[in-house]
Amino acid sequence: FSESNWICINQYVEKNPGLTYVSTWRAASGFPKDTVLKEGTNYDPLERTEIEFPGHWVVGKSTTLSSNLNAASEEMRVSSWAALEKGPALIVATTARGDRDWDQFEYVRIKSIAKDSNGEGATIAIERAYNGSPASRNFQAGNTHVASMPWDTR
């Protein structure tokens, strides 16, 4: 959890003294159950945390992939850039019914956003398998949601 985030949190707490603030920052650095790490690596500053369900991350509005994303690619095409910002993001595949498939996700970092000339879509430069995420994987256009992680602009 970035030290700079505490400034915002402290300001919020001061303005809202009757509320209790609960931090969920560990959600972004947990590992899905049965994740295998490379020997000698540990992305979690408080040791390994296994989570059963990665869908508890706080994310902003999502968009969809407008072209397939293969595991080796460091760029993705999205149908709308308006909901995205630089920083951590979550890519999640969906089922045929449109539900999020939490067994098919990847945590990435958006490095840059190049808007299309039509003003709608964009090409997004990304860092794959970010912050201890499962390995890069393939995602299908139209069946995959992409959402920024609000308040985190690393």
N, C-alpha and C positions, 0 to 999 in steps of 0.2 A: 504494500500500500504506500503510494508515494507520500512523502512528508508534506508536499504542497496540497494534497487533498485535505489534510487536517485543518488547514486555514479555512476552507469553505465549510467544513463540518462544524468547526467551532463557531463561525459566524451564524450558521443556522441554529445551533443550540442556544446561542445568546439571544437570538430574536424570538425563539420559541421555548422559553424556560419550562413550560408545563408539559413538554413532550419528552419522551425517551428516545434517544437515537440508538439504533442497533446497526452495527456494521456487518455487512455480508461480504466483505472483500475477499475472504478465503474462497468463495465460490469460484472466482476466476482462476485460482491456482490449484484447485483440487484436481484429482485424477479420477477418471471413470474406473469403476471396479474392473479388475483384471488387467489394467494397463501394465505393460512391461517397459521398464526404463532401461536405457543403456547403462551398463555397469559403470559406476563412478559418477553418475549424473544425479542431480537432485534439484529440480526446478522449484520446489516448494520450500520456502525459508523456514517453515516450522515442521519440516519432515513430511513424509508422504501422507496425504490425506485421500482416502478412497471415498468416492461419492457414487451412489447408485444411479443418480438421475441428473444429468448435466443441465436440464432445462430450468434450473432455478436462477440462472443469471439474469440480471436486470439489463434489458436491451431496449433500444429505441425502436421507432417504426422500422419496418423491414421493407426491402425491395426483393426482386427475384433476379436470378442470373438470366441474361438474355442469350448467352451461348454456353456450351458445355465448358466445364473447368476440369482440366486433367491434373493429376497429382503433381506433375513436374512444373506446371505453369506458375509464374509469379505475377500474372495479370489476370483479372477477371472482368467480364463485361456484364453490366447490370442494366436493367430496364429503366431505372430512375436513380439519379444521384442525390435527389433532394433529402432523403432520409439518412444519408451517410456523411460521416466526417472522419478526418484523420484520427488514428488511434486504434485500439482493440475493437474487434468485431467478431461476430459469431456467424458461421455458415452452417445451416441445418437443412438436410434433405427433408422432403415431405413424402407422405404415403399417397396412394392413389386417391384417398378421400380428402387429402389436403392437410392432414394432421402432421405436426412435426415428428420426424423419426429420430429420436434422441440417441439411437445407436449409430447414426450417421451424421456426425457433426465435426467441425474443426474450428479452433480458435485461431484467428489471424490478426495481423496488424495492418491497417490501411496506411500506406506510405504516401500515396498521392491519388488525386481524383482528376482525371482529364475528361471534361464534359464533351459530349458529342455536339456537333454544330447544330443539330435540331433542338438542343436544349433539354432533351429528356434523358437519354441514356448516357453512359459513361464507361470509360476504361479505368479500372482501379488497379494500381500497383500495390501488391500485398507481400507481406512476410508470412510464409506458411508455417504451420505447426508452431504457433507462437505461444510462449509462456507455459510450456509443459503440455500443450495440447496433444491429442493423438496425432499420429503421422499424417502427412498430407494424403488426401484421397481424391477420387474423382467425384464430381457433382454434375447433375444434369440441368440443362437450361429449363426454366419454367417450373421445375419441381424442387427448387432450392431457394430458401430464404436467406438473405444476408441482412444483418442488423448491427449497427454500431453499438458499442457499450457506452452509455451516456456517462459524462463527467470524467472520462479517462482519456486524456489526449496524449498519451505517451508516444 
